[in-house]
Amino acid sequence: MSILQRPFGARGAADPRARALAALAAEVREFVKALLSPGRLIEEVEQMRALHLAAIRVEPSNAARAAWLRSRASRIGLR
């Protein structure tokens, strides 16, 4: 199929090596950001720990709330 016959915006079968290198570059970029600003990383870990401790405290009385707290803790680094 020629480039003129492809739909606009379609990349076709992109080179797997190019995708892997792009993913690796994104991971390295995030790692360098974490190294350059350790305070933010430490703050996120402290927030996660606080949420997990709260989940442990409420687990006996409210399992659904504990699950929600753990779910929230697991998403902190994804912002």
OpenMM code with the backbone's topology and positions (N, CA, C; nanometers):
from openmm import Vec3, app, unit

residues = "MET SER ILE LEU GLN ARG PRO PHE GLY ALA ARG GLY ALA ALA ASP PRO ARG ALA ARG ALA LEU ALA ALA LEU ALA ALA GLU VAL ARG GLU PHE VAL LYS ALA LEU LEU SER PRO GLY ARG LEU ILE GLU GLU VAL GLU GLN MET ARG ALA LEU HIS LEU ALA ALA ILE ARG VAL GLU PRO SER ASN ALA ALA ARG ALA ALA TRP LEU ARG SER ARG ALA SER ARG ILE GLY LEU ARG".split()
positions = [
    Vec3(0.0854, -0.1159, 0.0000),
    Vec3(0.0000, 0.0000, 0.0000),
    Vec3(0.0911, 0.1235, 0.0000),
    Vec3(0.0675, 0.2137, -0.0908),
    Vec3(0.1490, 0.3345, -0.0975),
    Vec3(0.1046, 0.4324, 0.0099),
    Vec3(0.1886, 0.5295, 0.0359),
    Vec3(0.1573, 0.6291, 0.1380),
    Vec3(0.0338, 0.7098, 0.0999),
    Vec3(0.0079, 0.7236, -0.0282),
    Vec3(-0.1089, 0.8002, -0.0722),
    Vec3(-0.2397, 0.7246, -0.0500),
    Vec3(-0.2324, 0.5937, -0.0382),
    Vec3(-0.3529, 0.5133, -0.0193),
    Vec3(-0.3881, 0.4947, 0.1289),
    Vec3(-0.2955, 0.5270, 0.2189),
    Vec3(-0.3225, 0.5100, 0.3621),
    Vec3(-0.4162, 0.6196, 0.4121),
    Vec3(-0.5019, 0.5858, 0.5072),
    Vec3(-0.5867, 0.6884, 0.5675),
    Vec3(-0.5015, 0.7908, 0.6418),
    Vec3(-0.5487, 0.9137, 0.6466),
    Vec3(-0.4751, 1.0199, 0.7139),
    Vec3(-0.4597, 0.9859, 0.8617),
    Vec3(-0.3397, 0.9999, 0.9126),
    Vec3(-0.3135, 0.9735, 1.0539),
    Vec3(-0.2810, 0.8280, 1.0830),
    Vec3(-0.2971, 0.7390, 0.9877),
    Vec3(-0.2662, 0.5982, 1.0116),
    Vec3(-0.1168, 0.5770, 0.9955),
    Vec3(-0.0578, 0.5138, 1.0906),
    Vec3(0.0849, 0.4902, 1.0850),
    Vec3(0.1161, 0.3516, 1.0311),
    Vec3(0.0144, 0.2729, 1.0144),
    Vec3(0.0376, 0.1361, 0.9689),
    Vec3(0.1055, 0.0569, 1.0788),
    Vec3(0.1859, -0.0378, 1.0375),
    Vec3(0.2599, -0.1181, 1.1332),
    Vec3(0.3902, -0.0460, 1.1654),
    Vec3(0.3899, 0.0283, 1.2753),
    Vec3(0.5084, 0.1033, 1.3158),
    Vec3(0.6184, 0.0059, 1.3550),
    Vec3(0.7396, 0.0479, 1.3349),
    Vec3(0.8556, -0.0347, 1.3668),
    Vec3(0.8570, -0.0670, 1.5161),
    Vec3(0.8579, -0.1941, 1.5531),
    Vec3(0.8564, -0.2308, 1.6950),
    Vec3(0.9782, -0.1763, 1.7705),
    Vec3(1.0910, -0.1691, 1.7024),
    Vec3(1.2098, -0.1150, 1.7689),
    Vec3(1.1922, 0.0336, 1.7998),
    Vec3(1.1296, 0.1059, 1.7096),
    Vec3(1.1053, 0.2484, 1.7322),
    Vec3(1.0106, 0.2681, 1.8498),
    Vec3(0.9076, 0.1844, 1.8591),
    Vec3(0.8145, 0.1936, 1.9731),
    Vec3(0.8856, 0.1611, 2.1028),
    Vec3(0.9703, 0.0587, 2.1003),
    Vec3(1.0439, 0.0196, 2.2206),
    Vec3(1.1391, 0.1309, 2.2639),
    Vec3(1.2080, 0.1922, 2.1681),
    Vec3(1.2990, 0.3011, 2.2010),
    Vec3(1.2233, 0.4228, 2.2543),
    Vec3(1.1064, 0.4504, 2.1992),
    Vec3(1.0259, 0.5620, 2.2479),
    Vec3(0.9801, 0.5359, 2.3912),
    Vec3(0.9399, 0.4129, 2.4198),
    Vec3(0.8973, 0.3773, 2.5555),
    Vec3(1.0151, 0.3871, 2.6523),
    Vec3(1.1304, 0.3397, 2.6094),
    Vec3(1.2495, 0.3477, 2.6929),
    Vec3(1.2873, 0.4931, 2.7201),
    Vec3(1.2796, 0.5770, 2.6183),
    Vec3(1.3109, 0.7189, 2.6350),
    Vec3(1.2152, 0.7841, 2.7341),
    Vec3(1.0878, 0.7486, 2.7284),
    Vec3(0.9895, 0.8037, 2.8222),
    Vec3(1.0217, 0.7606, 2.9655),
    Vec3(1.0596, 0.6354, 2.9832),
    Vec3(1.0947, 0.5860, 3.1165),
    Vec3(1.2191, 0.6564, 3.1699),
    Vec3(1.3190, 0.6737, 3.0849),
    Vec3(1.4423, 0.7423, 3.1262),
    Vec3(1.4125, 0.8868, 3.1627),
    Vec3(1.3271, 0.9520, 3.0847),
    Vec3(1.2894, 1.0909, 3.1120),
    Vec3(1.2239, 1.1033, 3.2508),
    Vec3(1.1320, 1.0111, 3.2831),
    Vec3(1.0661, 1.0144, 3.4140),
    Vec3(1.1644, 0.9839, 3.5265),
    Vec3(1.2582, 0.8937, 3.5014),
    Vec3(1.3586, 0.8591, 3.6020),
    Vec3(1.4476, 0.9793, 3.6324),
    Vec3(1.4896, 1.0495, 3.5292),
    Vec3(1.5736, 1.1680, 3.5481),
    Vec3(1.4964, 1.2763, 3.6232),
    Vec3(1.3686, 1.2934, 3.5907),
    Vec3(1.2863, 1.3905, 3.6643),
    Vec3(1.2807, 1.3549, 3.8127),
    Vec3(1.2668, 1.2258, 3.8431),
    Vec3(1.2614, 1.1821, 3.9827),
    Vec3(1.3945, 1.2070, 4.0527),
    Vec3(1.5049, 1.1867, 3.9813),
    Vec3(1.6355, 1.2116, 4.0408),
    Vec3(1.6605, 1.3599, 4.0657),
    Vec3(1.6081, 1.4438, 3.9777),
    Vec3(1.6307, 1.5872, 3.9908),
    Vec3(1.5412, 1.6533, 4.0947),
    Vec3(1.4290, 1.5910, 4.1266),
    Vec3(1.3403, 1.6474, 4.2284),
    Vec3(1.2995, 1.5385, 4.3275),
    Vec3(1.3918, 1.4977, 4.4150),
    Vec3(1.3597, 1.3889, 4.5083),
    Vec3(1.2548, 1.4277, 4.6119),
    Vec3(1.2399, 1.5567, 4.6393),
    Vec3(1.1399, 1.5999, 4.7380),
    Vec3(0.9997, 1.5601, 4.6971),
    Vec3(0.9691, 1.5754, 4.5697),
    Vec3(0.8357, 1.5387, 4.5188),
    Vec3(0.8126, 1.3884, 4.5330),
    Vec3(0.9148, 1.3112, 4.5011),
    Vec3(0.9043, 1.1659, 4.5114),
    Vec3(0.8838, 1.1235, 4.6565),
    Vec3(0.9580, 1.1838, 4.7466),
    Vec3(0.9444, 1.1521, 4.8891),
    Vec3(0.8052, 1.1889, 4.9384),
    Vec3(0.7547, 1.3028, 4.8940),
    Vec3(0.6198, 1.3457, 4.9332),
    Vec3(0.5145, 1.2459, 4.8858),
    Vec3(0.5290, 1.1972, 4.7634),
    Vec3(0.4329, 1.0993, 4.7112),
    Vec3(0.4378, 0.9690, 4.7904),
    Vec3(0.5582, 0.9257, 4.8272),
    Vec3(0.5713, 0.8022, 4.9058),
    Vec3(0.5079, 0.8206, 5.0429),
    Vec3(0.5270, 0.9370, 5.1031),
    Vec3(0.4653, 0.9641, 5.2333),
    Vec3(0.3128, 0.9644, 5.2238),
    Vec3(0.2582, 1.0213, 5.1164),
    Vec3(0.1132, 1.0196, 5.0965),
    Vec3(0.0627, 0.8769, 5.0805),
    Vec3(0.1348, 0.7975, 5.0030),
    Vec3(0.0949, 0.6583, 4.9832),
    Vec3(0.0964, 0.5819, 5.1152),
    Vec3(0.1997, 0.6035, 5.1944),
    Vec3(0.2106, 0.5354, 5.3234),
    Vec3(0.0954, 0.5753, 5.4149),
    Vec3(0.0639, 0.7039, 5.4183),
    Vec3(-0.0466, 0.7502, 5.5033),
    Vec3(-0.1786, 0.6862, 5.4613),
    Vec3(-0.2009, 0.6762, 5.3315),
    Vec3(-0.3251, 0.6133, 5.2844),
    Vec3(-0.3286, 0.4643, 5.3189),
    Vec3(-0.2148, 0.3970, 5.3067),
    Vec3(-0.2114, 0.2544, 5.3416),
    Vec3(-0.2331, 0.2338, 5.4916),
    Vec3(-0.1747, 0.3187, 5.5733),
    Vec3(-0.1970, 0.3074, 5.7174),
    Vec3(-0.3432, 0.3326, 5.7520),
    Vec3(-0.4053, 0.4296, 5.6869),
    Vec3(-0.5477, 0.4552, 5.7093),
    Vec3(-0.6306, 0.3341, 5.6661),
    Vec3(-0.5912, 0.2714, 5.5560),
    Vec3(-0.6636, 0.1528, 5.5089),
    Vec3(-0.6530, 0.0386, 5.6097),
    Vec3(-0.5369, 0.0238, 5.6678),
    Vec3(-0.5187, -0.0819, 5.7686),
    Vec3(-0.6074, -0.0549, 5.8894),
    Vec3(-0.6172, 0.0731, 5.9292),
    Vec3(-0.7007, 0.1077, 6.0464),
    Vec3(-0.8490, 0.0816, 6.0221),
    Vec3(-0.8990, 0.1127, 5.9021),
    Vec3(-1.0434, 0.1000, 5.8785),
    Vec3(-1.0843, -0.0366, 5.8225),
    Vec3(-0.9878, -0.1200, 5.7901),
    Vec3(-1.0178, -0.2520, 5.7312),
    Vec3(-1.1177, -0.3334, 5.8141),
    Vec3(-1.1003, -0.3440, 5.9461),
    Vec3(-1.1954, -0.4273, 6.0226),
    Vec3(-1.3394, -0.3767, 6.0188),
    Vec3(-1.3570, -0.2458, 6.0132),
    Vec3(-1.4928, -0.1925, 6.0199),
    Vec3(-1.5522, -0.1585, 5.8828),
    Vec3(-1.4669, -0.1293, 5.7840),
    Vec3(-1.5182, -0.0857, 5.6541),
    Vec3(-1.4224, -0.1302, 5.5436),
    Vec3(-1.4408, -0.2509, 5.4967),
    Vec3(-1.3506, -0.3083, 5.3953),
    Vec3(-1.3574, -0.2321, 5.2632),
    Vec3(-1.4744, -0.1818, 5.2272),
    Vec3(-1.4877, -0.1078, 5.1014),
    Vec3(-1.4084, 0.0225, 5.1067),
    Vec3(-1.4135, 0.0900, 5.2178),
    Vec3(-1.3369, 0.2148, 5.2345),
    Vec3(-1.1864, 0.1858, 5.2296),
    Vec3(-1.1446, 0.0765, 5.2916),
    Vec3(-1.0031, 0.0387, 5.2905),
    Vec3(-0.9572, 0.0099, 5.1474),
    Vec3(-1.0400, -0.0569, 5.0700),
    Vec3(-1.0056, -0.0850, 4.9306),
    Vec3(-0.9950, 0.0436, 4.8504),
    Vec3(-1.0856, 0.1377, 4.8780),
    Vec3(-1.0811, 0.2670, 4.8080),
    Vec3(-0.9533, 0.3424, 4.8424),
    Vec3(-0.9150, 0.3408, 4.9705),
    Vec3(-0.7924, 0.4086, 5.0124),
    Vec3(-0.6697, 0.3466, 4.9462),
    Vec3(-0.6663, 0.2151, 4.9391),
    Vec3(-0.5533, 0.1485, 4.8729),
    Vec3(-0.5501, 0.1794, 4.7239),
    Vec3(-0.6663, 0.1860, 4.6637),
    Vec3(-0.6737, 0.2199, 4.5220),
    Vec3(-0.6226, 0.3609, 4.4984),
    Vec3(-0.6613, 0.4521, 4.5848),
    Vec3(-0.6138, 0.5899, 4.5729),
    Vec3(-0.4637, 0.5989, 4.5917),
    Vec3(-0.4108, 0.5223, 4.6854),
    Vec3(-0.2665, 0.5208, 4.7103),
    Vec3(-0.1901, 0.4686, 4.5890),
    Vec3(-0.2484, 0.3717, 4.5207),
    Vec3(-0.1782, 0.3132, 4.4060),
    Vec3(-0.1736, 0.4077, 4.2862),
    Vec3(-0.2579, 0.5095, 4.2858),
    Vec3(-0.2620, 0.6011, 4.1725),
    Vec3(-0.1866, 0.7319, 4.1951),
    Vec3(-0.1247, 0.7475, 4.3100),
    Vec3(-0.0575, 0.8743, 4.3415),
    Vec3(0.0528, 0.9055, 4.2430),
    Vec3(0.1354, 0.8123, 4.2105),
    Vec3(0.2474, 0.8375, 4.1198),
    Vec3(0.2089, 0.8545, 3.9747),
    Vec3(0.0828, 0.8337, 3.9418),
    Vec3(0.0391, 0.8402, 3.8024),
    Vec3(-0.0070, 0.9787, 3.7610),
    Vec3(-0.0053, 1.0730, 3.8509),
    Vec3(-0.0516, 1.2082, 3.8172),
    Vec3(0.0398, 1.2757, 3.7201),
] * unit.nanometer
topology = app.Topology()
chain = topology.addChain("A")
for resn in residues:
    res = topology.addResidue(resn, chain)
    for name in ("N", "CA", "C"):
        topology.addAtom(name, app.Element.getBySymbol(name[0]), res)
